[in-house]
Structure formats: C-alpha cells, structure tokens
Amino acid sequence: MQVVDGPPVDRTLLDEAVALAREAGANTLRWFGSDGLVVDQKGDGTPVTEADRSTERLVRERLAARHPGDAIVGEEEPDVAGTTGRRWVIDPIDGTKAFTHGVPLYCTLLAMDDEHGPAIGVIELPALGETVYAGRGLGCFRNGIPARVSERAELPGSYLTTSGFDYWSESSLAAVRASGLLMRTWGDGYGYALVATGRVEVMVDPSAARWDLAAMPVIIGEAGGVFTDYSGAPRVDGGNGVASNGRFHAEVLALLNA
C-alpha cells in the first residue's frame, strides 16, 4: 500500500469536488453521441471538441467563484496562479478519442493538491453512471461505497489494461505477454478506476500529461494500491503512469522497462 502523506483533507472539499465533477460530466453528455459533434485538432495533433472547452470553462468558473485564491491547471486553458497553497487540476474529457467515437469509457478528471501534496482525486464516468473518488486520509469510494484494489498476488492470470499500444516498445510488449499477464485496452482514466475498485490489477499509461494523472496518486493510494511513473517515482509529471494493486508493482515496472 502507498500512503499519501499529510493530514486528512476536509471532507466538505471532497464532497464539493465530487459534486463538481458530476456536474461537469453531465455537461459532456450534451454532446456525447451527437452526429453534429465537431472535432478539431490541437497543435500537438490530439483531438479537442466544444464539449472539452465548455466543460473545462464550467469547472473553472465554479472554482473561481468558490475558491478565488486557489490555483487552477487545465488541459484547454492557461494556468491560473493562486495564493492559498491549493491547486486544482482539470481534465474535462480524458479519452477524447473514445468520446468522439461514442465509446462510453471516457471520463472527467478533477484533482486537488495542497501544501502536503495530493489531497483529492475524482474520476467521473458520466456515460456509465459511475464516480470513483478519494480524499487523503478518508479512503476511496465508488458511488459512495468503499473501494479497494484486488488482493491477487500472482502475475500470471492478472489483468493489465492500458490506454493503447501505440506508445509501447516491442520489447515491453513482448515481456508483458511472456509474463502471463492478460492484456486489455480499457484505458485512460477508466483503467485507473478499474484498478482502484479491484476489477483489474494493473493500469499502464505510456504517454500522459499531468492533468491525465493528477487524480491518481490519492485514488490509488487510498484504495490500497501503488501509483508511480515508469521509473518508480510517485510523480504525475514524468510523462507516463503505472497503477497497480501493489502486490507486484516492481515486477511490472521491470517488464515495462525491458
């Protein structure tokens, strides 16, 4: 188990974050499955839609009104500096490719860090009616019910999910296949939700930004698992992420770095 250091976060802040993520997720459903959805390309070649922009704007406006001194980081707009020591991180639609193809595994991510580090994480899956969330020192929950990682301790037969295989090296793929891990692609934030709730043992994000990962350390840690980057460091700005139930995390990292 990976303990997230610091005192328990204020439960009212966690409740507020969950409510806000749910409101944001509901906003995305206005466009989900729409034949008229327009998909643009950002400078880095990744897709973006009006749903992404509208949802991030909604969250930013709510946070600015309720916590005007807090810093805000998001995928679609410039960072906002803060004075309180708290920082919110927004990914309005994690899994935009899934969203634009009508696949319901996309999510809205919201995280909050304070002077002690990761404090709140929310994975809102609006098309599935599922919310996985955690507060430092308060535990991890799925729709109000406590959530825990899997107890499975053997690599062979355990499930590893990922956002896709485009960024995997051939050597890593070969090593994982030879290990006996069963590989699936239920990825993006949904993959982390699966680990936190014990439905799979490992989630691998070979290419990820801070807003893709900011919610994960507290969610996975409070669920009893381990979150790191490929190097084994518990950081969200390393360009990749790995979450596991903690029973064989080092072994998984060795396979990924083969």
Secondary structure, 3 states (H helix, E strand, C coil): CCCCCCCCCCHHHHHHHHHHHHHHHHHHCCCCCCCCCCEEECCCCCEEEHHHHHHHHHHHHHHHHHCCCCEEEECCCCCECCCCCCEEEEEEEECHHHHHCCCCCCEEEEEEEECCEEEEEEEEECCCCEEEEEECCCEEEECCEECCCCCCCCCCCCEEEECCCCCCCHHHHHHHHHHCCEEECCCHHHHHHHHHCCCCCEEEECCCCHHHHCCHHHHHHHCCCEEECCCCCCCCCCCCEEEECCCCHHHHHHHHCC
